[in-house]
Amino acid sequence: MPTRRRTPRRRGAVLSVAALLVAGSAAVAYAAGVVPTAAPTAADSAARADATDPVDGTTGPADPDPSGSGAPAPGGTAPAAADASPSGSASAPPTAAASALPEIGSPPSRSGPRLSDNGAFTGLAFDTCTAPSLTAMNAWRTASPYGAAAVYVGGRNRGCAQPQLSADWVASVSGSGWKLIPLYVGAQPPCQTGSSPEKITADTAVPLGAADGADAVAKASALGMRAGTPLYLDVEAYNTADTACADAVLAYTQSFDRAVRAKGYRPGFYGFASSSAAGIARAAAQGLPDLPDALWYAKYDGAADTTGSFPYDAGLFTGRNRGHQYQVNQRETYGGVTLTVDRNAWDAPVAVTG
């Protein structure tokens, strides 16, 4: 999430500029579909690339901390989002039916986020390249429809500085009611275009995955995220038709997952619906071992759900283990604070804090 991202933009690798979605109402539909695996589309790659620009895009009241992200990022504010939906309509609402998530623009329920027994949060989540200031988080907590926020906890390919992100920040935002989604921008596919600082090779996939998994746990633990926390490995788009590349990514991911589980944490995975996430879904359908518990897929269709929009077999990643990044680079203002964020429909585990 983000790196989203994200040579990820969200943060790691910067690709090229693109068109983006403008939100309608958020909803959850309980239907499932199966979409064949394909290489990343031009629209996906473009949208993601823009989302990975290392720009905070925060405006609003001055933060007491001079290093806070409550001011416009150098170089100006992020551009207003343009439509990138298949329909081409800037005002088209999400395609999901049966509303179970709050509408964009409505504040979160004062009863607090909904959590399941397995630590999953259900609702809307946002991610942005740099963790916002406490002032921004507090303003959005009381006025925005979001109940969770993704943060980039580490990885050599993490694309943005994190002046706010600390154990104190995590304790403060968690104490105010936010749920957190930790992202780790690990090594990227060997066939991926761009100049990621760390890339996988066939020879390094397993040892590198083990090292990055251990590092992800260490980074999360240092922030006060305890055992049981899911760590979402961010792997950006690549050509899944390149079997050697896909095999290296899978070996790296499995090694990362083993290392994370060995420390009592839970592995998750973030990727494009048509490429990196598709590779994980295909492996899961084959019953391969050492795969992530939860799948967070980027599919920019404007549908704020994790069921009707799910592009793989309906039996995969059930039991509240799905996240859907459905729009990127949305400039939103709540409580007088403006952030440029990506929107996510969330029904998956979140960090264990406190």
Buried (B, 14 or more C-beta within 10 A) or exposed (E): BBBBBBBBBBBBBBBEEBBBBBBBBBBBBEEBEEBEBBBBBEBBBBBBBBBBBBBBBBBBBEBEBEEBBBBBBEEEBBBEBBBBBEEEEBEBBBBBBEBBBBBBEBBBEEEEBBBEEBBBBBBBBBBBBBBBBBBBBBBBBEBBBBBBBBBBBBBBBBBBBBBBBBEEBBBBBBEEBBBBBBBBBBBBBBBBBBEBBBBBEEEBBBEBBBBBBBBBBEBBBEBBBEEEBBBBBBBBBBBBEBEEBBEBBBBBBBBBBBBBBEBEBBBBBBBBBBBBBBBBBBBBEEEEEBBBBBBBBBBBBBBBBBBBBBBBBEEBBEEBBBBBBBBBBBBBBBBEBBBBBBBBBBBBBBBBBE
